[in-house]
Protein backbone atom coordinates (compact mmCIF):
# COMPACT_ATOMS: atom_id res chain seq x y z
CA UNK A 1 0.00 0.00 0.00
CA UNK A 2 1.54 3.32 -1.01
CA UNK A 3 1.51 6.11 1.51
CA UNK A 4 0.16 9.62 0.96
CA UNK A 5 1.73 11.08 -2.24
CA UNK A 6 2.35 14.40 -0.49
CA UNK A 7 4.44 12.59 2.15
CA UNK A 8 6.40 10.83 -0.61
CA UNK A 9 7.01 14.14 -2.39
CA UNK A 10 8.20 15.76 0.86
CA UNK A 11 10.44 12.79 1.66
CA UNK A 12 11.77 12.70 -1.91
CA UNK A 13 12.63 16.42 -1.83
CA UNK A 14 14.35 16.02 1.57
CA UNK A 15 16.35 13.05 0.28
CA UNK A 16 17.24 14.95 -2.90
CA UNK A 17 18.43 17.91 -0.83
CA UNK A 18 20.66 15.61 1.25
CA UNK A 19 22.28 13.63 -1.55
CA UNK A 20 21.56 15.53 -4.73
CA UNK A 21 19.77 12.43 -6.12
CA UNK A 22 16.07 11.63 -6.17
CA UNK A 23 15.00 8.61 -4.10
CA UNK A 24 11.89 6.49 -4.36
CA UNK A 25 9.94 5.18 -1.40
CA UNK A 26 8.15 1.84 -1.54
CA UNK A 27 5.73 1.77 1.38
CA UNK A 28 4.22 -1.58 2.30
CA UNK A 29 1.54 -2.20 4.88
CA UNK A 30 -0.32 -5.27 6.13
CA UNK A 31 2.52 -7.57 5.20
CA UNK A 32 4.16 -8.51 1.99
CA UNK A 33 2.31 -11.77 1.87
CA UNK A 34 -1.36 -11.03 2.42
CA UNK A 35 -2.65 -13.45 -0.22
CA UNK A 36 0.45 -15.42 -1.16
CA UNK A 37 2.05 -17.27 1.70
CA UNK A 38 2.84 -17.34 5.39
CA UNK A 39 5.36 -14.88 6.81
CA UNK A 40 7.30 -17.83 8.18
CA UNK A 41 8.18 -18.95 4.68
CA UNK A 42 11.45 -17.68 3.28
CA UNK A 43 10.08 -17.56 -0.30
CA UNK A 44 7.18 -15.18 -0.66
CA UNK A 45 6.12 -13.99 -4.12
CA UNK A 46 4.91 -10.55 -2.99
CA UNK A 47 8.19 -9.87 -1.19
CA UNK A 48 10.17 -11.04 -4.22
CA UNK A 49 8.21 -8.66 -6.49
CA UNK A 50 8.79 -5.77 -4.06
CA UNK A 51 12.53 -6.48 -3.86
CA UNK A 52 12.76 -6.64 -7.67
CA UNK A 53 11.03 -3.25 -7.89
CA UNK A 54 13.53 -1.50 -5.61
CA UNK A 55 16.61 0.22 -7.05
CA UNK A 56 19.74 1.68 -5.50
CA UNK A 57 18.90 4.76 -3.44
CA UNK A 58 15.30 3.64 -2.80
CA UNK A 59 13.87 3.10 0.67
CA UNK A 60 11.58 0.25 1.68
CA UNK A 61 9.16 1.38 4.39
CA UNK A 62 7.24 -1.17 6.46
CA UNK A 63 4.93 -0.59 9.40
CA UNK A 64 6.63 -3.27 11.51
CA UNK A 65 9.60 -5.56 10.97
CA UNK A 66 7.41 -8.64 11.44
CA UNK A 67 5.67 -7.62 8.18
CA UNK A 68 8.96 -8.21 6.39
CA UNK A 69 9.92 -11.54 7.96
CA UNK A 70 9.01 -13.71 10.91
CA UNK A 71 12.34 -15.38 11.64
CA UNK A 72 15.42 -13.42 12.66
CA UNK A 73 17.55 -15.24 10.11
CA UNK A 74 15.16 -14.47 7.26
CA UNK A 75 14.80 -10.85 8.37
CA UNK A 76 18.57 -10.43 8.52
CA UNK A 77 18.92 -11.99 5.04
CA UNK A 78 16.36 -9.56 3.61
CA UNK A 79 18.06 -6.60 5.34
CA UNK A 80 21.47 -7.71 4.01
CA UNK A 81 20.02 -8.08 0.51
CA UNK A 82 18.56 -4.57 0.73
CA UNK A 83 21.87 -3.18 1.94
CA UNK A 84 23.75 -4.90 -0.90
CA UNK A 85 21.29 -3.32 -3.36
CA UNK A 86 21.85 0.08 -1.79
CA UNK A 87 18.25 0.18 -0.54
CA UNK A 88 17.34 1.60 2.86
CA UNK A 89 14.88 -0.03 5.25
CA UNK A 90 12.58 1.91 7.55
CA UNK A 91 10.34 0.22 10.15
CA UNK A 92 7.90 2.85 11.35
CA UNK A 93 6.68 1.33 14.63
CA UNK A 94 10.18 0.43 15.85
CA UNK A 95 11.76 3.68 14.68
CA UNK A 96 14.43 1.86 12.68
CA UNK A 97 16.05 3.53 9.69
CA UNK A 98 18.91 1.50 8.21
CA UNK A 99 19.95 4.40 5.99
CA UNK A 100 21.79 5.76 9.03
CA UNK A 101 24.62 4.15 10.98
CA UNK A 102 22.62 4.35 14.22
CA UNK A 103 19.62 2.73 12.56
CA UNK A 104 21.73 -0.18 11.29
CA UNK A 105 23.22 -0.61 14.77
CA UNK A 106 19.76 -0.58 16.37
CA UNK A 107 18.45 -3.07 13.78
CA UNK A 108 21.30 -5.51 14.45
CA UNK A 109 20.96 -5.12 18.22
CA UNK A 110 17.24 -5.95 18.01
CA UNK A 111 17.99 -8.91 15.74
CA UNK A 112 20.64 -10.20 18.15
CA UNK A 113 18.31 -9.86 21.15
CA UNK A 114 15.50 -11.62 19.28
CA UNK A 115 17.84 -14.45 18.27
CA UNK A 116 19.08 -14.74 21.87
CA UNK A 117 15.49 -14.88 23.12
CA UNK A 118 14.64 -17.58 20.57
CA UNK A 119 17.68 -19.64 21.61
CA UNK A 120 16.67 -19.35 25.28
CA UNK A 121 13.16 -20.59 24.49
CA UNK A 122 14.55 -23.56 22.54
CA UNK A 123 16.99 -24.37 25.36
CA UNK A 124 14.27 -24.19 28.04
CA UNK A 125 11.95 -26.36 25.95
CA UNK A 126 14.65 -29.01 25.52
CA UNK A 127 15.46 -28.89 29.25
CA UNK A 128 11.76 -29.24 30.12
CA UNK A 129 11.33 -32.22 27.79
CA UNK A 130 14.45 -33.89 29.23
CA UNK A 131 13.17 -33.34 32.79
CA UNK A 132 9.78 -34.80 31.85
CA UNK A 133 11.45 -37.85 30.29
CA UNK A 134 13.54 -38.28 33.46
CA UNK A 135 10.27 -38.38 35.44
CA UNK A 136 9.00 -41.11 33.10
CA UNK A 137 6.63 -38.98 31.06
CA UNK A 138 6.47 -39.36 27.32
CA UNK A 139 5.31 -36.74 24.86
CA UNK A 140 2.86 -37.18 22.06
CA UNK A 141 -0.80 -38.04 21.90
CA UNK A 142 -2.42 -40.75 23.98
CA UNK A 143 -3.17 -43.92 22.07
CA UNK A 144 -6.85 -44.40 21.35
CA UNK A 145 -6.46 -48.17 21.01
CA UNK A 146 -5.47 -49.67 24.34
CA UNK A 147 -4.54 -53.37 24.48
CA UNK A 148 -8.04 -54.11 25.82
CA UNK A 149 -9.69 -52.27 22.94
CA UNK A 150 -7.42 -54.04 20.46
CA UNK A 151 -8.54 -57.42 21.87
CA UNK A 152 -12.19 -56.34 21.61
CA UNK A 153 -11.63 -55.22 18.00
CA UNK A 154 -9.99 -58.58 17.23
CA UNK A 155 -12.96 -60.43 18.75
CA UNK A 156 -15.44 -58.35 16.71
CA UNK A 157 -13.42 -58.97 13.54
CA UNK A 158 -13.07 -62.71 14.16
CA UNK A 159 -16.81 -63.03 14.84
CA UNK A 160 -17.40 -61.78 11.28
CA UNK A 161 -20.50 -59.81 12.26
CA UNK A 162 -18.98 -56.35 11.74
CA UNK A 163 -17.06 -54.69 8.93
CA UNK A 164 -13.72 -53.05 9.64
CA UNK A 165 -15.41 -49.65 9.09
CA UNK A 166 -18.03 -50.45 11.76
CA UNK A 167 -15.34 -51.60 14.17
CA UNK A 168 -13.37 -48.40 13.52
CA UNK A 169 -16.46 -46.24 14.14
CA UNK A 170 -17.18 -48.15 17.36
CA UNK A 171 -13.74 -47.30 18.76
CA UNK A 172 -13.51 -43.81 17.20
CA UNK A 173 -10.45 -44.60 15.09
CA UNK A 174 -9.68 -44.94 11.40
CA UNK A 175 -9.77 -48.17 9.39
CA UNK A 176 -5.96 -48.19 8.99
CA UNK A 177 -5.65 -48.10 12.79
CA UNK A 178 -7.87 -51.18 13.10
CA UNK A 179 -5.89 -52.97 10.38
CA UNK A 180 -2.62 -52.04 12.10
CA UNK A 181 -3.81 -53.49 15.42
CA UNK A 182 -5.23 -56.58 13.74
CA UNK A 183 -1.87 -57.08 12.06
CA UNK A 184 0.05 -56.59 15.32
CA UNK A 185 -2.27 -59.05 17.02
CA UNK A 186 -1.72 -61.60 14.22
CA UNK A 187 2.08 -61.22 14.57
CA UNK A 188 1.89 -61.94 18.32
CA UNK A 189 -0.02 -65.20 17.80
Secondary structure, DSSP 8 states (H G I E B T S, - for coil): ----HHHHHHHHHHHHHHHSS---EEEE-S-S-TTT--TT-S--HHHHHHHHH--TT-EEEES-GGGT-SSHHHHHHHHHHHHHHT-EEEETTTTEETTSHHHHHHHHHHHHHHHHHHHHHHHHHHHHHHHHHHTT---S---SS-HHHHHHHHHHHHHTSS-HHHHHHHHT--HHHHHHHHHHHHHH-
